[in-house]
Amino acid sequence: MATLATPETDYAVLPDLPADVFTAPLQKPDHVSDDWLEPAQTDYSSDDDAIWNDLFTRQMKVLPGRAASAFLAGLEKLDLGKGGVPDFGKMSEELGALTGWSVVPVPMLIPDHVFFWHLANRRFPAGNFIRTRETFDYIQEPDVFHDVFGHVPMLTDPVFADYMQEYGRAGWKAMRYNRLKALGALYWYTVEFGLLEEADGIKAYGAGILSGPTEIVFATEAKSPNRIMLNVDRVMRTDYVISDLQPTYFVIESFEDLYRQTVERDFDRLYNNLPAAFTYANSAVIDVDYVVNRGTQEYLLRGGNGSGALPV
């Protein structure tokens, strides 16, 4: 059976990008090679370390009771609260002993095919910079705090770590079908903004939720957003919001369930039937949905963050 990934691809070297694959053009800085890796991690200043510490402290005030237990366990295993921006080398040694992953520095958002290649080789690319005091509350391009604090603790979970590697391998198949938008929606609604059912309620495991003080409360407790059980085919047809709170979040039963729904899915047939554009609005509830909470959409209907609406 065809699966999410394409086993015949050789991930030992960076594969060439086919000419008929459509991806966003990005200008590569002169100081990096085709793998887009920085020569070394940034030598962060004491002011940079203070920003990390303040961001960390702020998040830890809102995460207990709302963050997935696997995430909180990962924070402890990697001791990310010991002060200052973590050293990638030391962190990679600890992470490698747990699940075989490492963290590598990149200068900015990197091309899709390079990102997929690093994930396929169990390397997580993290932004080699940190936000300023002026951009403390929101930065559009993911920095070292979002990438390391938000993403890396989940890579200590063996099943989720395997899912991330399979996602990287899957990217090459999606590119051949020119269905990167669909695969990107899957990443968005799981890795970035995913929710998880735990015994004591719904918790967040997505990095976009976990690294922001407003969204963690909104995603897990607010009445506005929909919370719908994950259906991979439906999610890959669903639009999403980049610069505001999500109108809809998708919930998984477990990381084993996430792995089963994705890695064991016949994606060749799915890609052949997917349209180039999204089918469903980001606020839609459709007849095949298993709805945990049908939101009021008050925040969206009042105009979102541009209007000053409260995230309720």
VEXDREN-2710 file (C-alpha; in Angstrom, 1 decimal):
% VEXDREN-2710
k/r/px/py/pz
1/MET/0.0/0.0/0.0
2/ALA/1.2/3.5/-0.8
3/THR/2.0/5.5/2.4
4/LEU/2.6/9.0/3.5
5/ALA/6.3/8.8/2.6
6/THR/8.1/7.6/-0.4
7/PRO/10.6/4.9/0.7
8/GLU/12.6/4.9/-2.5
9/THR/13.9/8.5/-1.9
10/ASP/17.5/8.7/-0.7
11/TYR/17.7/11.1/2.2
12/ALA/21.4/10.7/2.7
13/VAL/22.0/13.6/0.4
14/LEU/19.8/16.6/-0.4
15/PRO/17.7/15.5/-3.4
16/ASP/17.4/17.9/-6.4
17/LEU/14.2/19.8/-6.6
18/PRO/12.3/18.9/-9.8
19/ALA/11.7/21.7/-12.2
20/ASP/7.9/21.0/-12.3
21/VAL/7.5/21.4/-8.6
22/PHE/6.1/24.7/-7.4
23/THR/7.5/26.1/-4.2
24/ALA/7.9/29.6/-2.7
25/PRO/11.2/31.2/-3.9
26/LEU/13.5/32.2/-1.0
27/GLN/16.8/34.1/-1.4
28/LYS/19.6/32.0/0.2
29/PRO/22.0/34.1/2.2
30/ASP/25.6/34.0/0.9
31/HIS/27.1/32.5/4.0
32/VAL/25.1/29.3/4.0
33/SER/25.3/26.4/1.5
34/ASP/22.5/24.4/-0.1
35/ASP/21.6/22.8/3.3
36/TRP/20.9/26.3/4.7
37/LEU/22.7/25.5/7.9
38/GLU/24.5/28.3/9.8
39/PRO/28.2/27.7/10.4
40/ALA/27.6/28.0/14.2
41/GLN/24.9/28.9/16.7
42/THR/24.6/32.6/17.5
43/ASP/26.7/33.8/20.5
44/TYR/23.7/35.3/22.4
45/SER/24.3/38.3/24.6
46/SER/23.2/38.7/28.2
47/ASP/20.2/40.8/26.9
48/ASP/19.2/38.0/24.5
49/ASP/19.4/35.5/27.4
50/ALA/17.2/37.8/29.5
51/ILE/14.6/37.9/26.7
52/TRP/14.6/34.1/26.6
53/ASN/14.3/33.9/30.4
54/ASP/11.4/36.4/30.5
55/LEU/9.6/34.5/27.7
56/PHE/10.1/31.2/29.5
57/THR/8.8/32.6/32.8
58/ARG/5.7/34.1/31.1
59/GLN/4.8/30.8/29.4
60/MET/5.3/28.7/32.5
61/LYS/2.6/30.8/34.3
62/VAL/0.0/29.7/31.8
63/LEU/1.1/26.2/30.6
64/PRO/0.3/24.0/33.7
65/GLY/-3.1/22.3/33.3
66/ARG/-3.2/23.4/29.6
67/ALA/-0.1/21.9/28.0
68/ALA/0.2/18.2/27.0
69/SER/1.9/16.1/29.6
70/ALA/4.5/14.9/27.0
71/PHE/5.5/18.5/26.4
72/LEU/5.9/19.3/30.1
73/ALA/7.9/16.1/30.5
74/GLY/10.1/17.2/27.6
75/LEU/10.8/20.5/29.2
76/GLU/12.1/18.8/32.3
77/LYS/14.1/16.2/30.4
78/LEU/16.0/18.9/28.5
79/ASP/16.1/21.3/31.4
80/LEU/15.1/24.2/29.1
81/GLY/14.5/26.5/32.1
82/LYS/18.0/26.5/33.5
83/GLY/18.6/30.0/32.1
84/GLY/19.5/31.6/28.8
85/VAL/19.1/30.5/25.2
86/PRO/20.0/26.7/25.2
87/ASP/23.2/25.5/23.6
88/PHE/22.3/23.5/20.6
89/GLY/25.2/21.1/20.9
90/LYS/24.4/20.1/24.5
91/MET/20.7/20.0/23.8
92/SER/21.3/17.8/20.8
93/GLU/23.3/15.4/22.8
94/GLU/20.5/15.0/25.3
95/LEU/17.8/14.8/22.6
96/GLY/19.9/12.3/20.6
97/ALA/20.1/10.0/23.6
98/LEU/16.4/10.1/24.0
99/THR/15.0/9.8/20.4
100/GLY/17.9/10.3/18.0
101/TRP/17.1/13.9/17.0
102/SER/19.3/17.0/17.0
103/VAL/18.7/20.7/16.7
104/VAL/20.5/22.7/14.0
105/PRO/20.7/26.5/13.4
106/VAL/19.2/28.2/10.3
107/PRO/19.2/31.9/9.5
108/MET/15.5/32.2/8.6
109/LEU/12.6/30.3/7.1
110/ILE/14.1/27.8/4.8
111/PRO/12.8/26.2/1.5
112/ASP/10.3/23.4/1.8
113/HIS/12.5/20.7/0.3
114/VAL/15.4/21.6/2.6
115/PHE/13.1/21.6/5.6
116/PHE/11.7/18.2/4.7
117/TRP/15.2/16.8/4.2
118/HIS/16.4/17.9/7.6
119/LEU/13.3/16.4/9.3
120/ALA/13.7/13.1/7.3
121/ASN/17.2/12.9/8.9
122/ARG/15.9/13.7/12.4
123/ARG/17.3/17.2/12.4
124/PHE/15.1/20.1/13.6
125/PRO/16.0/23.5/12.0
126/ALA/15.7/26.3/14.6
127/GLY/15.9/30.0/13.9
128/ASN/19.4/31.3/14.8
129/PHE/18.1/34.6/16.3
130/ILE/15.8/35.8/19.1
131/ARG/13.1/38.4/19.1
132/THR/13.6/41.9/20.5
133/ARG/11.8/43.7/23.3
134/GLU/9.9/45.5/20.6
135/THR/8.6/42.2/19.1
136/PHE/8.4/40.5/22.5
137/ASP/4.7/39.6/22.2
138/TYR/4.6/38.6/18.5
139/ILE/7.1/37.9/15.8
140/GLN/6.0/36.6/12.4
141/GLU/9.1/34.6/11.5
142/PRO/9.8/31.9/14.1
143/ASP/12.7/32.6/16.3
144/VAL/14.8/30.4/18.6
145/PHE/12.2/30.7/21.4
146/HIS/9.3/29.5/19.3
147/ASP/11.4/26.8/17.6
148/VAL/13.2/25.5/20.7
149/PHE/10.7/26.1/23.5
150/GLY/7.7/25.3/21.3
151/HIS/8.8/22.4/19.2
152/VAL/11.8/20.6/20.7
153/PRO/10.3/19.3/24.0
154/MET/7.8/17.3/21.9
155/LEU/10.7/15.6/20.1
156/THR/11.5/13.8/23.4
157/ASP/8.3/11.7/22.9
158/PRO/9.3/8.6/20.8
159/VAL/6.0/8.4/18.8
160/PHE/5.8/12.1/18.0
161/ALA/9.5/12.1/17.1
162/ASP/8.8/9.3/14.6
163/TYR/5.8/11.2/13.2
164/MET/8.0/14.3/12.6
165/GLN/10.5/12.2/10.6
166/GLU/7.8/10.6/8.6
167/TYR/6.4/14.1/7.9
168/GLY/9.7/15.1/6.5
169/ARG/9.8/12.1/4.2
170/ALA/6.3/12.8/3.2
171/GLY/7.2/16.2/1.8
172/TRP/8.9/14.8/-1.2
173/LYS/5.7/13.0/-2.3
174/ALA/3.6/16.1/-1.7
175/MET/6.0/18.1/-3.9
176/ARG/5.8/15.7/-6.7
177/TYR/2.0/16.1/-6.7
178/ASN/2.3/19.9/-6.1
179/ARG/0.2/19.5/-3.0
180/LEU/2.4/21.4/-0.5
181/LYS/-0.5/23.5/0.6
182/ALA/-2.4/20.5/1.7
183/LEU/0.5/18.9/3.5
184/GLY/1.2/22.3/5.1
185/ALA/-2.3/22.4/6.5
186/LEU/-1.6/19.0/8.2
187/TYR/1.5/20.5/9.8
188/TRP/-0.3/23.6/10.8
189/TYR/-3.2/21.8/12.5
190/THR/-1.0/19.2/14.2
191/VAL/2.6/20.2/14.8
192/GLU/1.8/23.9/15.2
193/PHE/-1.7/24.1/16.5
194/GLY/-2.7/20.6/17.6
195/LEU/-4.7/19.6/20.6
196/LEU/-4.7/16.3/22.5
197/GLU/-7.3/14.5/24.6
198/GLU/-5.9/13.6/28.0
199/ALA/-7.7/12.0/31.0
200/ASP/-8.3/15.4/32.7
201/GLY/-9.2/17.3/29.6
202/ILE/-8.0/18.7/26.3
203/LYS/-4.4/19.9/26.3
204/ALA/-2.1/21.6/23.7
205/TYR/0.8/19.9/22.0
206/GLY/1.2/22.4/19.0
207/ALA/4.2/24.7/19.2
208/GLY/2.2/27.7/18.0
209/ILE/-0.1/27.4/20.9
210/LEU/2.5/26.5/23.5
211/SER/4.8/29.4/22.7
212/GLY/2.1/32.1/23.1
213/PRO/0.4/33.2/26.3
214/THR/-2.9/34.2/24.7
215/GLU/-3.4/31.2/22.4
216/ILE/-2.8/28.5/25.0
217/VAL/-5.8/29.8/27.0
218/PHE/-7.9/30.5/23.9
219/ALA/-7.3/27.1/22.3
220/THR/-8.0/25.0/25.4
221/GLU/-10.7/27.0/27.2
222/ALA/-12.4/29.8/25.1
223/LYS/-15.9/29.4/23.7
224/SER/-15.1/30.9/20.3
225/PRO/-13.2/28.2/18.5
226/ASN/-14.3/24.9/17.1
227/ARG/-12.6/21.8/18.5
228/ILE/-13.0/18.9/16.1
229/MET/-11.5/15.4/16.2
230/LEU/-8.7/15.0/13.6
231/ASN/-9.6/13.7/10.2
232/VAL/-6.6/13.8/7.9
233/ASP/-8.5/14.1/4.7
234/ARG/-10.7/16.9/6.0
235/VAL/-7.7/18.8/7.6
236/MET/-5.7/18.8/4.3
237/ARG/-8.7/20.5/2.6
238/THR/-9.0/23.2/5.3
239/ASP/-7.6/26.8/5.2
240/TYR/-5.9/28.3/8.2
241/VAL/-5.0/31.7/9.8
242/ILE/-1.4/32.8/10.0
243/SER/-1.5/36.0/12.0
244/ASP/-4.4/35.6/14.3
245/LEU/-5.9/33.0/16.7
246/GLN/-7.3/29.9/15.0
247/PRO/-11.1/29.7/14.5
248/THR/-10.8/25.9/14.6
249/TYR/-8.5/23.4/16.3
250/PHE/-8.2/19.7/15.6
251/VAL/-7.9/17.2/18.5
252/ILE/-6.1/13.8/18.5
253/GLU/-6.8/10.8/20.8
254/SER/-3.1/10.1/21.2
255/PHE/0.2/10.4/19.3
256/GLU/-0.2/6.8/18.3
257/ASP/-3.6/7.8/16.7
258/LEU/-1.9/10.7/14.9
259/TYR/0.8/8.4/13.6
260/ARG/-1.7/5.8/12.4
261/GLN/-4.0/8.3/10.7
262/THR/-1.1/9.9/8.7
263/VAL/1.7/7.4/8.1
264/GLU/-0.6/4.5/7.3
265/ARG/-2.8/6.6/4.9
266/ASP/-2.8/6.0/1.2
267/PHE/-1.6/9.5/0.2
268/ASP/-1.2/8.8/-3.5
269/ARG/-4.9/8.4/-3.9
270/LEU/-5.6/11.3/-1.7
271/TYR/-3.3/13.7/-3.6
272/ASN/-4.9/12.6/-6.9
273/ASN/-8.3/13.7/-5.6
274/LEU/-7.3/16.9/-3.8
275/PRO/-8.0/20.2/-5.5
276/ALA/-5.1/22.8/-5.7
277/ALA/-7.0/25.2/-3.4
278/PHE/-8.6/24.6/0.0
279/THR/-12.2/23.4/0.1
280/TYR/-13.2/24.4/3.6
281/ALA/-13.0/27.7/5.4
282/ASN/-11.1/27.8/8.7
283/SER/-14.3/28.3/10.7
284/ALA/-16.4/25.6/8.9
285/VAL/-18.1/22.7/10.6
286/ILE/-19.1/20.0/8.1
287/ASP/-21.3/16.9/8.2
288/VAL/-18.4/14.4/8.6
289/ASP/-16.9/16.2/11.7
290/TYR/-16.8/14.7/15.1
291/VAL/-17.3/17.9/17.0
292/VAL/-15.9/18.2/20.6
293/ASN/-16.9/21.8/20.9
294/ARG/-18.8/23.9/18.3
295/GLY/-17.5/27.4/18.9
296/THR/-19.5/30.6/18.9
297/GLN/-16.9/32.2/16.6
298/GLU/-17.5/35.4/18.6
299/TYR/-13.8/36.4/18.3
300/LEU/-13.7/35.9/14.5
301/LEU/-17.1/37.6/14.0
302/ARG/-16.1/40.6/16.0
303/GLY/-13.1/41.1/13.7
304/GLY/-10.2/39.3/15.4
305/ASN/-7.1/41.0/16.7
306/GLY/-7.4/43.8/14.2
307/SER/-10.6/45.0/15.8
308/GLY/-9.4/44.6/19.4
309/ALA/-11.9/41.8/20.0
310/LEU/-11.4/39.9/23.2
311/PRO/-10.2/36.3/22.7
312/VAL/-13.2/34.7/24.5
END
